[in-house]
Amino acid sequence: MEKEVVSKNFIERIIDQDIEEGRCTKVITRFPPEPNGYLHIGHAKSILLNYGLAEKYNGAFNLRFDDTNPTKEDIEYVNSIVEDVKWLNARYDGDVKFASNYFQDMYENAVKLIKKGKAYVCDLSPEQIREYRGTLTEPGKESPYRNRSVEENLRLFEGMKNGEFEDGSKVLRAKIDMASPNINMRDPILYRVARIHHHNTKDDWCIYPMYDFAHPIEDALEGITHSICTLEFEDHRPLYDWVVIECGFKNKPEEFPKQIEFAKMYVTNVVTGKRYIKRLVEQKVVDGWDDPRLVTIAALRRRGFTPESIKMFMELCSVSKSNSSVDYAMLEYCIREDLKPKAPRIMGVLDPVELIIDNYDEDKIEYMEVTTNVENPELGKHMVPFGKKLWIEREDFMEEP
């Protein structure tokens, strides 16, 4: 008997190689949403991809909120995301996790970088930082505060944590290379001062870590092996590796956690960007995040899509490194294919014309047995009445055929 050949996407091939070469004994993935809106069809791809890989390799899958920017976050979004992940049947391991649970660890790692001479407190304004950063063709300029002593940086950073400085007046920056061809490596910001109430930590902190600093530390602390994200983060990968190496979580980029990028999914004729959907909701162009005209997971669920149909859609779209668009008709095809064998078939007359059979008894009613779904006999049968007066579709009637 011929052995079935199953094609693998490029991420599975990377994981296979890691396992074969003894670098990985247990695959651990995660889905790290920012709680600043409802999830849409594109997020479903990431959820099912990360969960599917963990399931395929008998590993673990974490659900972790990257809640490092409380200005845009809300507990409503946290609850909706948890509901969506459960509805998609993506079973996460343990409790729901939050980046904010690791704020103390992140602070300690920032102190470690300062002590190593790898981070410094900078007083430049946001506008000046952008100006000093340079362009794609010109190197940046070093901040005049870049060579502060370790002792001064430690004192200032503690002052930032204790609320001694105004919001936006100081930031902690990594000390990397202002002439790097990758702008993300030109002394990126690691922490900023911001007195904002946080949905999880309340008012415990008045400094918050930037995503590019927090995310790799979260992955490392949770033992994530493969940090799978979209292509927009490809240029951030050197910074991801720099953070986990300089903080002492690994020695070289090929060790874990390892970032792997895949292409986003775009669907024709629909809005998939979270900030654009949020604008439609806030401007009341639509009736809410679950308006059936949207492709948020909540809207698809309300419209009648099933978890199985969305999973089928993701499998048909596959995983690649190239951005591409998928026709919305394919999503509709998937829900039809999923419902065909499981949904009962009901007859209805939408535009009725009354039909009277002259030679049929006035009070007589006969019942005909009809199969509920010819593709699934297990759904049984039901009875349909037949009498002197019937209803037929208007388009099926002609006086002169």
C-alpha positions in Angstrom: 0.0 0.0 0.0 1.4 3.4 -1.0 2.3 5.7 1.9 0.3 9.0 2.0 2.5 12.0 1.4 1.4 15.1 3.4 2.8 18.4 2.3 4.2 20.6 5.1 4.4 24.3 5.3 7.7 26.0 5.8 7.2 26.5 9.6 6.6 22.7 10.1 9.8 22.1 8.1 11.8 24.4 10.5 10.3 22.7 13.5 11.1 19.2 12.1 14.7 20.3 11.6 14.9 21.6 15.2 13.5 18.3 16.5 15.7 16.1 14.3 18.9 18.0 15.3 18.0 17.7 19.0 17.4 21.4 19.7 13.8 21.0 20.6 12.1 18.3 22.8 8.7 20.0 23.3 7.1 22.6 20.9 5.5 25.5 22.8 3.7 28.2 20.8 1.5 31.2 21.8 -1.1 33.5 20.5 -0.3 37.1 21.9 -3.2 39.5 21.1 -3.2 43.1 22.1 -6.5 43.7 23.9 -7.3 46.9 21.9 -10.2 45.5 19.8 -12.1 42.4 18.7 -10.3 39.7 16.7 -11.0 39.3 13.0 -10.6 36.6 10.4 -6.8 37.3 10.1 -6.3 36.6 13.8 -8.2 33.3 13.3 -5.3 32.2 11.0 -2.7 33.0 13.7 -4.8 31.3 16.4 -5.4 28.1 14.4 -1.8 28.0 13.1 -0.2 28.3 16.6 -2.7 25.9 18.2 -2.4 23.5 15.3 1.4 23.3 15.5 1.3 22.7 19.2 -1.4 20.0 18.8 0.5 18.4 15.8 3.8 18.1 17.8 2.1 17.2 21.2 3.3 20.4 22.6 1.7 23.3 24.4 -0.2 26.4 23.3 -0.4 29.6 25.5 -2.9 32.4 25.3 -1.2 35.6 26.4 -2.3 39.2 26.2 0.3 41.7 25.3 -1.2 44.4 27.4 1.7 46.9 27.5 -0.2 49.9 26.1 -3.1 50.7 28.5 -4.1 53.8 26.6 -5.9 51.6 24.0 -6.8 48.5 26.0 -10.0 47.5 27.7 -11.3 44.5 29.7 -14.1 44.2 27.2 -11.6 43.2 24.5 -9.9 40.7 26.8 -13.2 38.9 27.4 -14.2 38.9 23.7 -10.8 37.5 22.7 -11.0 34.7 25.3 -14.5 33.9 24.0 -13.3 33.8 20.4 -10.3 31.6 21.1 -12.6 29.1 23.0 -15.2 29.2 20.2 -12.5 28.3 17.6 -11.8 25.2 19.8 -8.1 26.3 20.3 -7.5 24.8 23.8 -4.8 26.9 25.5 -2.7 25.4 28.4 -3.2 26.6 31.9 -4.7 30.0 32.7 -4.9 33.0 30.4 -1.6 34.9 30.7 -0.8 38.6 30.6 2.3 40.5 29.8 1.5 42.7 32.8 2.1 39.7 35.0 5.8 40.0 34.1 6.2 43.7 34.6 8.5 43.2 37.6 10.7 40.7 35.5 10.9 43.2 32.7 11.9 46.0 35.0 14.7 43.8 36.5 15.9 42.9 33.0 16.0 46.6 32.1 18.2 47.2 35.2 20.4 44.3 34.1 20.9 46.0 30.7 21.8 49.3 32.3 24.4 47.6 34.5 25.9 45.9 31.4 26.1 49.3 29.7 23.5 48.3 27.2 20.8 50.8 28.1 20.6 54.4 29.1 18.0 57.0 30.1 17.4 59.7 27.4 15.9 63.1 27.8 15.3 63.8 24.1 11.7 64.6 23.2 9.8 62.2 20.8 10.4 64.7 17.9 14.1 64.9 18.7 14.4 61.1 18.9 12.8 60.8 15.4 15.2 63.5 14.1 18.3 61.8 15.6 17.2 58.4 14.3 18.2 59.2 10.7 16.7 57.8 7.5 16.9 54.7 5.4 19.9 56.2 3.6 21.5 58.2 6.3 22.8 57.0 9.7 21.4 58.4 12.9 23.1 60.6 15.5 23.9 59.6 19.0 21.9 61.1 21.8 23.8 63.6 24.0 22.6 61.5 27.0 24.0 58.2 25.5 27.2 58.1 27.6 25.7 58.7 31.0 27.3 56.6 33.7 25.8 53.3 34.8 25.2 54.8 38.3 23.3 57.9 36.9 21.2 55.7 34.6 20.2 53.4 37.5 19.3 56.4 39.6 17.2 58.0 36.8 15.5 54.8 35.8 14.5 54.2 39.4 13.2 57.8 39.5 11.1 57.0 36.4 9.6 54.0 38.2 8.9 56.1 41.4 7.1 58.8 39.5 9.6 61.5 39.9 9.4 62.7 36.3 6.6 64.0 34.0 5.0 61.8 31.4 7.1 61.7 28.2 10.0 63.5 29.8 12.4 60.6 29.9 12.7 57.2 28.2 14.9 54.2 28.6 16.7 53.3 25.4 18.8 50.3 24.3 22.4 51.2 23.5 23.0 49.3 20.2 24.1 51.1 17.0 22.9 54.4 15.7 24.5 53.6 12.3 22.8 50.3 11.8 21.2 49.8 8.4 18.2 48.4 10.3 16.4 51.5 11.9 14.9 49.2 14.6 18.4 48.7 16.0 19.2 52.5 16.3 18.9 52.7 20.1 15.2 51.7 20.3 13.0 52.9 23.2 12.5 50.2 25.9 10.5 52.1 28.5 8.5 55.3 28.7 6.9 57.3 31.6 3.1 57.1 31.5 0.7 57.6 34.4 -2.2 55.5 33.0 -4.6 53.2 34.8 -4.0 49.6 33.7 -6.9 47.1 33.5 -4.8 44.4 35.2 -2.1 46.1 37.4 -4.3 49.1 38.2 -2.0 52.0 39.3 1.0 50.0 40.4 3.2 51.2 37.6 3.8 54.6 36.0 6.4 53.3 33.5 5.5 50.8 30.8 7.7 48.6 28.5 7.5 48.9 24.8 6.2 45.9 22.8 9.6 45.1 21.2 11.2 44.8 24.6 8.4 43.1 26.4 7.4 40.5 23.9 10.7 38.6 23.7 11.0 38.5 27.5 7.5 37.1 27.8 8.3 34.4 25.3 11.5 33.5 27.1 9.9 33.4 30.5 7.1 31.1 29.3 9.6 28.8 27.5 8.1 29.5 24.0 10.1 27.7 21.4 8.7 29.1 18.2 7.4 32.7 18.3 5.3 32.8 15.1 4.3 36.2 13.9 3.4 38.1 10.7 5.9 39.5 8.2 5.7 43.0 9.5 7.9 41.9 12.4 10.6 40.5 10.1 12.7 43.6 10.5 12.2 43.5 14.2 13.7 40.0 14.5 17.3 41.3 15.2 16.0 43.3 18.1 14.0 40.3 19.3 17.2 38.3 19.4 19.2 41.1 20.9 16.8 41.4 23.9 16.8 37.7 24.7 20.5 37.3 24.3 21.5 40.5 26.2 19.1 39.6 29.0 20.7 36.2 29.3 17.9 34.0 28.1 19.9 32.5 25.2 23.4 32.7 23.7 22.7 32.9 19.9 19.8 33.6 17.5 19.2 30.0 16.5 18.4 29.0 20.1 14.9 29.4 21.6 12.7 31.4 21.6 13.0 31.6 17.9 10.9 34.1 15.8 9.4 32.9 12.5 7.4 35.2 10.2 4.5 34.3 7.9 2.4 36.3 5.5 -0.8 38.0 6.7 -4.0 36.9 5.1 -6.0 39.5 3.1 -9.6 38.8 2.0 -11.1 40.6 -1.0 -13.8 43.2 -0.5 -13.7 43.2 3.3 -12.0 45.4 5.9 -9.6 43.4 8.0 -7.4 46.0 9.7 -8.3 46.2 13.4 -7.9 50.0 13.6 -10.1 50.4 10.5 -12.8 48.2 12.0 -12.5 50.1 15.2 -13.1 53.4 13.4 -16.2 51.9 11.7 -17.5 50.9 15.1 -16.7 54.2 16.9 -18.2 56.3 14.0 -21.3 54.1 14.1 -21.0 53.1 10.4 -21.8 49.6 11.6 -23.9 48.4 14.6 -21.0 47.1 16.6 -18.0 44.7 16.6 -20.4 41.8 15.8 -22.2 43.5 12.9 -22.6 40.7 10.3 -21.2 42.9 7.5 -17.8 42.7 9.3 -15.3 39.8 9.4 -14.6 39.9 13.1 -14.9 36.5 14.6 -17.8 37.7 16.6 -19.6 38.9 13.4 -18.9 35.6 11.6 -20.2 33.7 14.6 -23.4 35.8 14.6 -23.8 35.4 10.9 -23.9 31.6 11.2 -20.3 30.6 10.4 -19.0 27.6 12.3 -15.5 27.0 13.8 -15.1 24.0 11.4 -15.8 26.2 8.3 -13.2 28.8 9.4 -10.6 26.0 10.1 -11.3 24.6 6.6 -10.8 28.1 5.1 -7.4 28.5 6.9 -6.3 25.1 5.6 -7.2 26.0 2.0 -5.4 29.3 2.3 -2.2 27.6 3.7 0.8 29.3 5.2 3.4 31.1 3.1 6.0 33.9 3.1 4.3 35.9 0.3 1.5 38.3 0.9 -1.6 37.5 -1.2 -5.4 38.0 -1.2 -8.0 35.3 -0.9 -11.4 35.7 -2.6 -14.2 36.1 -0.1 -16.2 33.5 -2.1 -13.8 30.9 -0.7 -15.0 31.6 2.8 -18.6 31.2 1.7 -17.7 28.0 -0.1 -16.3 26.7 3.2 -19.4 27.4 5.2 -21.5 25.7 2.5 -19.3 22.6 2.5 -19.4 22.4 6.3 -23.2 22.8 6.5 -24.1 20.5 3.7 -23.9 17.2 5.7 -25.0 18.6 9.0 -27.8 21.2 8.4 -31.4 20.1 8.0 -32.9 21.1 4.6 -36.1 23.1 4.8 -38.4 23.9 1.9 -39.7 27.4 1.6 -41.6 29.5 -0.9 -40.2 33.1 -0.9 -42.4 34.7 -3.5 -45.7 32.7 -3.4 -48.5 32.2 -5.9 -51.5 30.3 -4.7 -52.2 27.1 -6.7 -55.6 25.4 -6.6 -56.0 21.8 -7.8 -59.6 21.6 -9.1 -60.0 17.8 -9.0 -58.7 17.4 -5.4 -61.0 17.1 -2.4 -61.5 20.3 -0.5 -60.9 18.9 3.0 -58.3 16.2 2.1 -54.7 16.6 3.3 -52.0 14.0 2.5 -48.6 13.9 4.1 -45.5 13.0 2.1 -42.4 11.7 3.8 -39.3 13.7 2.8 -35.6 13.1 3.7 -34.3 16.0 5.8 -30.9 15.9 4.3 -30.1 13.5 1.4 -26.3 13.8 2.2 -26.8 12.7 5.8 -29.6 10.1 6.4 -28.9 10.2 10.1 -30.8 13.5 10.3 -34.0 11.5 9.6 -37.1 12.5 7.7 -40.0 14.9 8.1 -43.6 15.1 6.8 -44.8 17.7 4.2 -48.5 18.4 3.7 -50.2 18.2 0.3 -53.7 19.5 -0.3 -56.1 21.3 -2.6 -54.4 24.7 -2.0 -50.7 24.8 -2.5 -48.1 27.6 -2.8 -45.5 27.7 -5.6 -42.8 30.2 -6.5 -44.0 33.0 -8.8 -41.0 32.4 -11.2 -42.2 28.8 -11.6 -45.6 29.8 -13.0 -46.6 31.0 -16.5 -50.0 31.3 -18.0 -48.6 30.6 -21.4 -45.5 28.4 -21.0 
